[in-house]
């Protein structure tokens, strides 16, 4: 199992960012993909989850309205788009494979998103 | 949202020590709790799910216990590679949440 994320991004406040997560080594539709972020020196924060099988989605309330999760089953790739960025969104963003019962057994390498004017 | 409080925030220990850390939930989460280890600059690694189920490949010196609102992670004999930050995560309900972490230092 491997999850490979896209590279780091630098964005200005108010912009959007899209991070991709390419999955391999397992049946992509069998497990959900979650997104978790970690601000510098801080703890882990769950952002949301998507099922590649049926596109069911669950967003953390604090991201509702500016977060969009998608999957492309033909490319076995999940994507996370976060809009209206502020400096508080500067963080490493991880994708992770979700297994029963809602924990994460394989993680991407992380993508640093820096929001700065 | 379910809040998870980990204690202590920092723990100083030596190789060979037995180490115990706690995770308290703001409401009953039955046994729906996981533990992760994160080394600096790395992604978290799943150690334990459903409070006490050791993941494949995780050394047996790690063990988890508890149910309801109080959980513990124990390392029976601390090894050099165990110096890291440990997080608990509740699996019971959305939004999924993590504790603030316990950093194990030399």
Interface residues (C-beta under 8 A of the other chain):
Chain A: X34 X36 X43 X44 X45 X46 X49 X58 X60 X61 X94 X96 X99 X101 X102 X103 X104 X105 X107 X108 X109 X110
Chain B: X1 X32 X34 X36 X38 X43 X44 X45 X46 X49 X50 X55 X87 X89 X91 X94 X95 X96 X97 X98 X99 X100 X101
